Amino acid sequence: MSRIIRHDATGPALIEIGDKVVAVCQCGLSRNKPFCDGSHRATKDESPGVVYAYDAEQKRVSVDDLFPSPGSKRFAPPGSH
């Protein structure tokens, strides 16, 4: 089962453990969770106020493109195809 989970962070949490600093993923895109692998760089040019979804290859799409709202030009009522 898939889920859409909202993450607002665009960088890792840095946690000091003794004399080491560990970067923990907060963007949700890391393939090495819970650790940061730098995947948050894909979020650098996101537009404020837009919700995005990323696929396994980190291709980004606007959630409105996936689930257009009734007021959207991309909305097609059921049975209109």
Rosetta constraint file for C-alpha pairs under 8 A:
AtomPair CA 4 CA 53 HARMONIC 7.75 0.50
AtomPair CA 7 CA 26 HARMONIC 7.07 0.50
AtomPair CA 7 CA 27 HARMONIC 5.54 0.50
AtomPair CA 7 CA 28 HARMONIC 6.42 0.50
AtomPair CA 8 CA 27 HARMONIC 6.70 0.50
AtomPair CA 9 CA 26 HARMONIC 5.61 0.50
AtomPair CA 9 CA 27 HARMONIC 5.04 0.50
AtomPair CA 10 CA 26 HARMONIC 7.21 0.50
AtomPair CA 10 CA 27 HARMONIC 5.52 0.50
AtomPair CA 10 CA 40 HARMONIC 5.55 0.50
AtomPair CA 10 CA 41 HARMONIC 7.54 0.50
AtomPair CA 10 CA 43 HARMONIC 6.08 0.50
AtomPair CA 10 CA 44 HARMONIC 7.10 0.50
AtomPair CA 11 CA 25 HARMONIC 7.19 0.50
AtomPair CA 11 CA 26 HARMONIC 6.31 0.50
AtomPair CA 11 CA 27 HARMONIC 6.29 0.50
AtomPair CA 11 CA 40 HARMONIC 5.69 0.50
AtomPair CA 11 CA 41 HARMONIC 7.88 0.50
AtomPair CA 12 CA 23 HARMONIC 5.58 0.50
AtomPair CA 12 CA 24 HARMONIC 5.26 0.50
AtomPair CA 12 CA 25 HARMONIC 4.81 0.50
AtomPair CA 12 CA 26 HARMONIC 5.20 0.50
AtomPair CA 12 CA 27 HARMONIC 7.13 0.50
AtomPair CA 12 CA 36 HARMONIC 6.16 0.50
AtomPair CA 12 CA 40 HARMONIC 7.84 0.50
AtomPair CA 13 CA 23 HARMONIC 5.61 0.50
AtomPair CA 13 CA 24 HARMONIC 5.12 0.50
AtomPair CA 13 CA 25 HARMONIC 6.60 0.50
AtomPair CA 13 CA 26 HARMONIC 6.52 0.50
AtomPair CA 14 CA 21 HARMONIC 6.29 0.50
AtomPair CA 14 CA 22 HARMONIC 5.67 0.50
AtomPair CA 14 CA 23 HARMONIC 4.65 0.50
AtomPair CA 14 CA 24 HARMONIC 6.40 0.50
AtomPair CA 15 CA 21 HARMONIC 5.51 0.50
AtomPair CA 15 CA 22 HARMONIC 5.17 0.50
AtomPair CA 15 CA 23 HARMONIC 6.40 0.50
AtomPair CA 15 CA 24 HARMONIC 7.46 0.50
AtomPair CA 16 CA 20 HARMONIC 5.77 0.50
AtomPair CA 16 CA 21 HARMONIC 4.47 0.50
AtomPair CA 16 CA 22 HARMONIC 6.31 0.50
AtomPair CA 17 CA 21 HARMONIC 6.10 0.50
AtomPair CA 17 CA 22 HARMONIC 7.19 0.50
AtomPair CA 22 CA 35 HARMONIC 7.63 0.50
AtomPair CA 23 CA 35 HARMONIC 5.89 0.50
AtomPair CA 23 CA 36 HARMONIC 5.45 0.50
AtomPair CA 24 CA 33 HARMONIC 7.61 0.50
AtomPair CA 24 CA 34 HARMONIC 5.65 0.50
AtomPair CA 24 CA 35 HARMONIC 4.41 0.50
AtomPair CA 24 CA 36 HARMONIC 5.09 0.50
AtomPair CA 25 CA 29 HARMONIC 7.66 0.50
AtomPair CA 25 CA 30 HARMONIC 6.33 0.50
AtomPair CA 25 CA 33 HARMONIC 6.46 0.50
AtomPair CA 25 CA 34 HARMONIC 5.70 0.50
AtomPair CA 25 CA 35 HARMONIC 5.23 0.50
AtomPair CA 25 CA 36 HARMONIC 4.33 0.50
AtomPair CA 25 CA 37 HARMONIC 7.66 0.50
AtomPair CA 26 CA 36 HARMONIC 7.84 0.50
AtomPair CA 27 CA 40 HARMONIC 5.87 0.50
AtomPair CA 29 CA 39 HARMONIC 5.69 0.50
AtomPair CA 29 CA 40 HARMONIC 6.49 0.50
AtomPair CA 29 CA 54 HARMONIC 7.91 0.50
AtomPair CA 29 CA 58 HARMONIC 7.64 0.50
AtomPair CA 30 CA 34 HARMONIC 7.65 0.50
AtomPair CA 30 CA 35 HARMONIC 7.12 0.50
AtomPair CA 30 CA 36 HARMONIC 5.74 0.50
AtomPair CA 30 CA 37 HARMONIC 5.48 0.50
AtomPair CA 30 CA 38 HARMONIC 7.07 0.50
AtomPair CA 30 CA 39 HARMONIC 5.43 0.50
AtomPair CA 30 CA 40 HARMONIC 7.45 0.50
AtomPair CA 31 CA 37 HARMONIC 6.89 0.50
AtomPair CA 31 CA 39 HARMONIC 7.92 0.50
AtomPair CA 32 CA 36 HARMONIC 6.62 0.50
AtomPair CA 32 CA 37 HARMONIC 6.20 0.50
AtomPair CA 40 CA 44 HARMONIC 7.31 0.50
AtomPair CA 42 CA 58 HARMONIC 7.40 0.50
AtomPair CA 46 CA 50 HARMONIC 7.56 0.50
AtomPair CA 50 CA 62 HARMONIC 6.82 0.50
AtomPair CA 50 CA 63 HARMONIC 7.90 0.50
AtomPair CA 51 CA 62 HARMONIC 5.89 0.50
AtomPair CA 51 CA 63 HARMONIC 5.61 0.50
AtomPair CA 51 CA 64 HARMONIC 7.58 0.50
AtomPair CA 52 CA 60 HARMONIC 6.43 0.50
AtomPair CA 52 CA 61 HARMONIC 5.57 0.50
AtomPair CA 52 CA 62 HARMONIC 4.41 0.50
AtomPair CA 52 CA 63 HARMONIC 5.17 0.50
AtomPair CA 53 CA 60 HARMONIC 5.74 0.50
AtomPair CA 53 CA 61 HARMONIC 5.49 0.50
AtomPair CA 53 CA 62 HARMONIC 6.25 0.50
AtomPair CA 53 CA 63 HARMONIC 5.94 0.50
AtomPair CA 54 CA 58 HARMONIC 5.01 0.50
AtomPair CA 54 CA 59 HARMONIC 5.34 0.50
AtomPair CA 54 CA 60 HARMONIC 4.56 0.50
AtomPair CA 54 CA 61 HARMONIC 6.50 0.50
AtomPair CA 55 CA 59 HARMONIC 5.42 0.50
AtomPair CA 55 CA 60 HARMONIC 6.82 0.50
AtomPair CA 61 CA 65 HARMONIC 6.77 0.50
AtomPair CA 61 CA 66 HARMONIC 7.58 0.50
AtomPair CA 62 CA 66 HARMONIC 6.84 0.50
AtomPair CA 63 CA 67 HARMONIC 5.96 0.50
AtomPair CA 63 CA 68 HARMONIC 7.72 0.50
AtomPair CA 64 CA 68 HARMONIC 4.67 0.50
AtomPair CA 64 CA 69 HARMONIC 6.87 0.50
AtomPair CA 65 CA 74 HARMONIC 7.43 0.50
AtomPair CA 68 CA 72 HARMONIC 5.90 0.50
AtomPair CA 68 CA 74 HARMONIC 5.99 0.50
AtomPair CA 68 CA 75 HARMONIC 5.12 0.50
AtomPair CA 69 CA 75 HARMONIC 6.12 0.50
AtomPair CA 70 CA 75 HARMONIC 5.55 0.50
AtomPair CA 70 CA 76 HARMONIC 7.90 0.50
AtomPair CA 70 CA 77 HARMONIC 7.87 0.50
AtomPair CA 71 CA 75 HARMONIC 7.09 0.50
AtomPair CA 76 CA 80 HARMONIC 6.21 0.50
AtomPair CA 76 CA 81 HARMONIC 7.37 0.50
